Amino acid sequence: MEKIRVLFNTSRHAFQNKGGGEVLLLKSKQHLEKEGVQGEIFQAGKGRFKGFDLFHNFSIHRSCFQQIRAAKEAGIPVALSPVYWPSLRYSLLWNKGLGKKAKAVAVELINMLDFLSLSKVRKMFQMSDAVLASSRAVAEIYRKRFNVPSEKISIVYNGVDKRFKSAKPAPFQSKHGLKGFVLYVGRVEPRKNVLSLVRAMKGVDEKLVVIGGAKSGSEAYFEQCKREAGKNVFFLGKIDHESEMLASAYAACKVFALPSWYETPGLAALEAGLAGANVAITREGSTREYFSNKAAYVNPNSVEDIREKVKQQLEKPKSSDLAAHIEKNFLWENTATQTRKAYGKILRGKHAAEMAGNGKHAAKAAALKGGIKR
């Protein structure tokens, strides 16, 4: 298998608030090495693009614009994993003070501002040689919102580590004395809708465990979650993603709840599902494409619906169906194979363009040599 050298990049401050996008980059890099890819993470001032075959950017944060443009100027093909879902309209739902008419006006204003504010984002899509979409649903958004041609898009599903399949509940149960509980894992921020989950649990006769800390800028939101939490809610802080204790928490819980305003698809929910948990997840985003009919889908705008779906999943016996579905379709090995195929498509396209260019130069040179005027 031919070796490919890939330079990976993401937004400037991404790893200060590590989440699913950063896990996607690191796990893709790790598993692509088994697919004949030699990868490095971009560091400013370190030789730039010399010696690399391809530049793979994770995120469409505006701080990535200069790196993508520089890669193109250096003649390096660009693969883009946008990690994107249109989100501005969901911010209206976070603000409960807006009336129906005010929200309708705000939607129109937001759509206009969204279009203007995404100018650099549109250029990043245009400059990229391939766009790696994490679902068919988001691929359609790229086509409609950013005019990305279908032939430029490859579907590359997100994945999880196979190790979660063999996770054991005992370490977590032994340390915390908890089992059969409802679990949330992730950053505590408005988009994740943790406050609604906390409120929903006031009507549930079971414990809620929250693993994770406040996203930068969401500290006040985190404090509100803690203030409103009942005695059945436990905030355990951050646990490292690679820790055995996190995997054990997934195995020990009965239900994993992720009532976010949208997910694409929610890596923590995939991990928990692979560990055997029942899953109650948002209906917004690309979740149905991943979880099929093997999860309960909640309306993130309804505390009552979140409560009802969590109760349903608590009453339902654990099953291996979801774990088998995830293991078959959504391991990092699958993601790496799909990504490697996308790389091959990009590099074949570059090679064909170079050959066509060389052919044109050769024809012109032959014409000039033969005295043929053009």
C-alpha angles and dihedrals in degrees: 000000000000115000117239123197111214129185111210123205141174138171118312099252099027098119092053087071100028114197142142095309092056092045088052091055096046096044092045090052092047096050096038088065087071088054095059097269123135107199139185131182115242116258120185113249096011104121092296112220103341114133097011125121097200143013116220115193121194111200135022094234109146091242087071094060097087093048093050091048092047091051091053091048088052090054094249117141115238129222114193126204099184099190086205142146122167102260112167095090090057091059087069090063091052088061104070091179095074117098124223095263093043090052091050091053091045091052091057092047092047092050090054094046090044091056092049096043093051096062093110090042090055090051091052090054090048094049094049119096092208135015116211108209119197093214143009088249094059091041088061090052090053090052095049103035101036101023092238110172114241092236089060093057127086121186108231112173121213118247148201137221115269089223090080089068090068097041115138124216095212100086093053094041091049094050099042105021091231132127138156091028135139113260136202121184124183146060115325105235138126095265091060090054093219092154091061089050091051090051092046091054091062086080097044124090095219139074126267119212118199116198115187142052137250118292111238106277093022098082093114090051090052091051090051090053090054093046093052096042119112126225089271093066121091123191108202100174125225124340119191113256093233093049121119087221092064092051089047091052090055091051093046098052124086096207132024110206125199109165095168123157085248139345134196081217110300112250093208090058090052090050092049092046091052089051089057104262124143109243132221107184140166118277090217122094126013098321097118090056089061106032098035111183092332099091138051114249119217133203102236090206093061123070088188093056092047089051093048095048092047089051091050091052092047091054093046117088116244113263136193092222097094093043091052091048092051094044091052097047114017114045121126089247088065091048091052093049092050091047092049089053090052090051090052091052091051094048093046088053091051092048092049091050091050092049091049090050092049090049092054091049091048092050091049092048091050091049092051092047091052092049093245112155119222 
